[in-house]
Structure formats: C-alpha cells, structure tokens
Amino acid sequence: MPEQQFTVIQAIEHQATACARVGSALYASLLTGLAADYLSGGVTAELLEGVSDQPLHDAIPLRYLATAHRLALTGDAPELVPHYPSCGGQWAGADITDAFLSVVAHHRREFLQGMLQNVQTNEVGRAVALTAGFSMVAARHGLPLRTLEIGGSAGLLSRWPSYGYDTGESTAGDPESPVQFDASWYTGALPALHGAIAVVERASSDIAPIDASTPAGQLSMLSFLWPDQLERRARLQAAFRVAELDPVRVDQADAGEWLAARLGCGLPDGVATVVFHSIVWQYLPRSTKDAVRAALAEAGRTATPASPLCWLRMEPANAEHADLRLTSWPVSGCADGHEELLAHVGYHGADLRWLS
C-alpha cells in the first residue's frame, strides 16, 4: 500500500504489529486499545486526526506514545509508572488503555505539543551495520575516513568509533567503551572488521538536532524508546556517557543544503569521504532528497581513486528488515556510481547478516 493511502487507524494498527514483531508486547497491547478508542471517536481520534497527511510516515502513533512516556519518566503520569519497566514498574500483561487515557485527560496541552515533535531515538544499535560498512570502505580504499552524517539527531551514530564491536571473528572500535556489541548482534555470514579505523573528520547535521549533554535532550530521546525494552534504554544511557567524552557537533540545517556546502568544498586527497544516514530517508521532503542526490552526483563526478566518495545508508527494505547499501565513486563510465547491497539488518541494529 503506498504511504499516502495510510489512514490514522491503519498507522496505529501497523505500529502495533511492528511493536509486537520487534519486542514490545506492552506497546502492541496498548496500541490495540488506543485503536479501539480512536474508532469510538475518543480523545485518541481528536489528538491524532489531522496532525499529518502521512501518519505512518511521520510516526504519529509513536509521538502519542512518547508524550505519555515522557510524562511517566518525569513522574507526572503516576497512572502509568507502575506499568512501565523504564520507570521501575512491571507490566503484567493487563490492558492499560484506561490508565493511558487518564494521563491524556490530565495533560492535554502536553499531548498537543507532543504531537508536533518528530520521533528521534538515534538508535545506537544501528552503529553495528554502519561500522561494518565503514570498515569495508577503509579496507577497500586503504585510506582514512571523513564521515558526513545527515539526519544525525544527537550525533550518537557519528560517535561509532567510540563503541566496541566483536563479531567473534574480528573486532573494531574501542574495547573499553561502555557501549559494546558482541557476537550476538551478528547472524549468518559475518562482516570483516578491521580494528581501529582511522577517521580524520566527523561532521553531522539535523533539521532539529538534540543536545545529548542536556537533561532535556536525554529525556526526549529516552521517551521515544519503548518502556519495556530496557536493554535499549541501558545502551542509550551508555551512549550518553560516551558523548560526554567524545564531542561531535551536530549542525542545525537542511540535509540537502548542508551536504551541498560540505561536498562543494571539494573531496580532499588521501581521504575517503563517506556520506551516511540510517532510518532517515523516509522523513526527508522530496526536495531535500533531490538535493542530497544532486550533491552526491556533483561530487561524484570529481571523485578519484585518491579522493573517493561513498554513500552508506541503512534504510527500510520491508517490514522485516532494513538494507545496508553502499554507492561508490569514481566508477569509469558511470556517473551514478556503483551500488552494492552489503547486508540485511533489523531496524534496531540486531541480526546483521552480511551479504557482500
């Protein structure tokens, strides 16, 4: 079904299915209850209808859930705290729709504001796939990397060299980092990691960046996690600690304009420039996507073996997994570059299956 055909109720039901599939039984159950409230013309319909003409694309159901989660994390939603493991509670499988709707009734202003806030988890687990791609680029070209991230949120994925990775056969990153990805993150064929990867420059941008060093920024990101997924929460909190020691600036800018400016300065010799993003493309306006492609194509025409350009991205393939793809320049006789499918990977970074 094309994205524009999704209605609000279809977006809620789709998100419930997705939550059940990737490990949040709590949200799957809650969304089922909220779907019923929507269909009966309740407050869920009042708040969600009309917010976006692309409710699935803009993750409207997740904005709704995150607003309540944010209130629970600050202690302002006592009805939900006993049921949310992220708040020290325990969900026993009961229907908590009434408790959720009670929070909505008491905090209508916060929900009206929350429905306008884009979903930003900056899921650190996606670094598993990206680092495999970076390692391949570094080994293939024998050059240090210059990484340019679009849709960077808080820049946690630009800090990928400061996390540790171990496939069981090869390693990369920092073995002492509080963020570690062991062999359980990989399945089937394994990528070849190459230890410490030289990076000479890291830059990131986002239309609405989050400052992960502030309590408000951290609360916002934690609220978009699902309350019964405590491992994701612990991993994000560990990434906050890494961010304190490894600063990366995230420029507030449109992705297309920012990338055009960065690449327009030329590709430096002796460095492989890698533009990257993960679960970002769907949120970009068509004009921004066109500008990103144009900036890459223009820079690609100037790429040489001594100054290659790569476009690494982890983006949705289907309901089950995302694809990790790499487009590289220069390619003789091909202005569009050479595209490769490197891996399949779960949306939160787990179950990386290397294909290349």
Backbone hydrogen bonds, N-H to C=O, Kabsch-Sander energy under -0.5 kcal/mol:
donor,donor_aa,acceptor,acceptor_aa,energy
5,Q,2,P,-1.8
6,F,3,E,-1.9
11,A,7,T,-2.2
12,I,8,V,-2.3
13,E,9,I,-2.4
14,H,10,Q,-2.6
15,Q,11,A,-2.3
16,A,12,I,-2.2
17,T,13,E,-2.0
18,A,14,H,-2.2
19,C,15,Q,-2.6
20,A,16,A,-2.0
21,R,17,T,-2.0
22,V,18,A,-2.1
23,G,20,A,-0.7
24,S,19,C,-3.1
28,A,24,S,-2.1
29,S,25,A,-2.3
30,L,26,L,-2.7
31,L,27,Y,-2.8
32,T,28,A,-1.3
33,G,29,S,-1.8
34,L,30,L,-2.4
35,A,31,L,-2.2
36,A,32,T,-1.5
37,D,33,G,-1.8
38,Y,34,L,-2.4
39,L,35,A,-2.5
40,S,36,A,-1.5
41,G,38,Y,-1.8
42,G,37,D,-2.9
45,A,42,G,-0.8
46,E,42,G,-1.6
47,L,43,V,-2.4
48,L,44,T,-2.2
49,E,45,A,-2.0
51,V,48,L,-1.4
58,D,54,Q,-2.6
59,A,56,L,-1.6
60,I,55,P,-2.5
63,R,59,A,-1.7
64,Y,60,I,-1.8
65,L,61,P,-2.2
66,A,62,L,-2.6
67,T,63,R,-1.9
68,A,64,Y,-1.3
69,H,65,L,-2.3
70,R,66,A,-2.8
71,L,67,T,-1.7
72,A,68,A,-2.3
73,L,69,H,-2.6
74,T,70,R,-1.4
75,G,72,A,-1.3
76,D,71,L,-2.5
77,A,71,L,-0.8
80,L,77,A,-2.0
81,V,77,A,-1.4
83,H,80,L,-2.0
84,Y,80,L,-1.1
84,Y,81,V,-0.8
86,S,227,P,-0.9
87,C,84,Y,-2.0
88,G,85,P,-1.7
89,G,84,Y,-2.4
90,Q,82,P,-2.7
92,A,90,Q,-0.6
96,I,94,A,-0.6
100,F,96,I,-2.2
101,L,97,T,-2.7
102,S,98,D,-1.8
103,V,99,A,-1.6
104,V,100,F,-2.0
105,A,101,L,-2.2
106,H,102,S,-1.5
107,H,103,V,-1.2
107,H,104,V,-0.6
111,F,107,H,-1.9
112,L,108,R,-2.4
113,Q,109,R,-2.0
114,G,110,E,-2.8
115,M,111,F,-1.9
116,L,113,Q,-1.6
117,Q,114,G,-1.5
118,N,116,L,-0.6
126,R,123,E,-1.3
127,A,124,V,-2.2
128,V,125,G,-1.7
130,L,126,R,-2.0
131,T,127,A,-2.9
132,A,128,V,-1.4
133,G,129,A,-1.8
134,F,130,L,-2.8
135,S,131,T,-2.7
136,M,132,A,-1.7
137,V,133,G,-2.3
138,A,134,F,-2.7
139,A,135,S,-2.2
140,R,136,M,-2.7
141,H,137,V,-2.3
142,G,138,A,-1.8
143,L,138,A,-0.7
145,L,198,A,-2.5
146,R,272,A,-2.4
147,T,201,E,-2.5
148,L,274,V,-2.7
149,E,203,A,-2.7
150,I,276,F,-1.9
152,G,205,S,-3.5
155,G,152,G,-3.1
159,R,155,G,-0.5
159,R,156,L,-0.7
160,W,157,L,-1.2
162,S,159,R,-2.3
163,Y,160,W,-1.6
164,G,179,V,-2.7
165,Y,172,A,-2.4
166,D,181,F,-2.3
167,T,170,S,-2.5
168,G,170,S,-0.5
172,A,165,Y,-1.9
173,G,195,G,-1.1
174,D,163,Y,-1.6
177,S,174,D,-1.5
180,Q,178,P,-0.7
181,F,164,G,-2.4
182,D,180,Q,-0.5
185,W,182,D,-1.9
186,Y,183,A,-1.7
187,T,352,L,-2.7
193,L,191,P,-0.8
195,G,171,T,-3.0
198,A,196,A,-0.5
200,V,145,L,-2.8
201,E,145,L,-1.1
203,A,147,T,-2.1
204,S,249,R,-0.9
205,S,149,E,-1.4
206,D,251,D,-2.4
210,I,153,S,-1.2
212,A,210,I,-0.9
214,T,211,D,-1.6
218,Q,214,T,-2.5
219,L,215,P,-2.6
220,S,216,A,-2.2
221,M,217,G,-2.0
222,L,218,Q,-2.6
223,S,219,L,-2.2
224,F,220,S,-0.9
224,F,221,M,-0.6
225,L,222,L,-1.1
229,Q,226,W,-2.5
230,L,228,D,-0.8
233,R,229,Q,-1.5
234,A,230,L,-2.6
235,R,231,E,-2.3
236,L,232,R,-2.4
237,Q,233,R,-2.4
238,A,234,A,-2.0
239,A,235,R,-2.0
240,F,236,L,-1.8
241,R,237,Q,-1.3
242,V,238,A,-1.8
243,A,239,A,-2.4
244,E,240,F,-1.3
245,L,241,R,-0.8
245,L,242,V,-1.0
246,D,242,V,-1.4
251,D,204,S,-2.8
251,D,249,R,-0.6
253,A,206,D,-1.5
253,A,251,D,-0.8
258,W,254,D,-2.7
259,L,255,A,-2.5
260,A,256,G,-2.2
261,A,257,E,-1.9
262,R,258,W,-2.3
263,L,259,L,-3.1
264,G,260,A,-1.8
265,C,261,A,-0.6
265,C,262,R,-0.7
266,G,263,L,-1.9
270,G,306,A,-2.4
271,V,268,P,-1.0
271,V,306,A,-0.8
272,A,144,P,-2.7
273,T,271,V,-0.7
273,T,308,P,-2.3
274,V,146,R,-3.3
274,V,272,A,-0.5
275,V,273,T,-0.5
275,V,310,C,-2.9
276,F,148,L,-2.5
277,H,312,L,-1.2
279,I,314,M,-2.8
283,Y,280,V,-1.9
284,L,280,V,-0.6
284,L,281,W,-1.3
289,K,285,P,-2.4
290,D,286,R,-2.6
291,A,287,S,-1.9
292,V,288,T,-2.5
293,R,289,K,-2.6
294,A,290,D,-2.4
295,A,291,A,-2.4
296,L,292,V,-2.3
297,A,293,R,-2.7
298,E,294,A,-2.5
299,A,295,A,-2.3
300,G,296,L,-2.9
301,R,297,A,-1.4
302,T,299,A,-1.4
303,A,299,A,-0.5
303,A,300,G,-0.9
304,T,307,S,-0.8
307,S,304,T,-1.1
309,L,329,W,-1.9
310,C,273,T,-2.7
311,W,327,T,-2.7
312,L,275,V,-2.9
312,L,310,C,-0.5
313,R,325,R,-2.3
314,M,277,H,-2.0
315,E,313,R,-0.6
315,E,323,D,-2.0
317,A,318,N,-0.5
317,A,321,H,-1.9
318,N,321,H,-1.9
322,A,345,V,-3.4
323,D,315,E,-2.9
324,L,343,A,-2.8
325,R,313,R,-2.7
325,R,323,D,-0.6
326,L,340,E,-2.4
327,T,311,W,-2.0
328,S,338,H,-2.0
329,W,309,L,-2.7
334,C,331,V,-2.2
337,G,334,C,-1.4
338,H,328,S,-2.3
339,E,337,G,-0.6
340,E,326,L,-2.6
342,L,324,L,-2.8
342,L,340,E,-0.8
343,A,324,L,-1.3
344,H,353,R,-1.9
345,V,322,A,-2.2
346,G,350,A,-3.1
349,G,346,G,-1.9
352,L,185,W,-2.5
353,R,344,H,-3.0
354,W,189,A,-2.1
354,W,352,L,-0.6
355,L,342,L,-3.6
356,S,342,L,-1.5
